[in-house]
Amino acid sequence: GGGYGTKIDPFAEFGPQYWGPRLPYGISHRDKHGVPGTRQIPGFKGSWEHNKQVMRSLTTELVKHGRIKTSRQRAKFLGSFVDRMIVLAKRGDDLSRREAGEWMMDQKLVDNLFKQAPERYSDKQSGFTLVTQTMRRQPDSAEQAYIELI
């Protein structure tokens, strides 16, 4: 059965034949991340749907402009989404084009990405973005970073 926290397992030390008194210690398991049944982008607060929309718009903007400034945490996790779009563009089949079109918000941008990415990134398999940390944001002192396509 499932459950959280510490479980007592007398068999761990003495084997299944142990019939002595209950042991004063237990086996602790690692905590599960989040609540079961929910999805989360690590490091983000808010609902999954909101975070997904933020990642979609940032992915679209990064592919459009080549370089954007955002919070360091967002830039860090945006890299994997942009890498996925470029890998799909390098693959170039219809299913990849449909998946990229569903994620990115501009169909002309998807077509342009599928034209340019195979020759631009022919030698690389991953790591298509570079995150550069900059000064903190003035009002709330949040860490800022530039993320750019290599």
ABEGO torsion letter per residue (X at the ends): XBEBEBBBBAAAAAEAABABBBBABBBBBBBBBEBBGBBBBBGBBEBAAAAAAAAAAAAAAAAAAGBBBBBAAAAAAAAAAAAAAAAAAAAGBAAAAAAAAAABABAAAAAAAAAAAAAAAAABABGABBBBBBBBBAAAGBBBBBBBBX
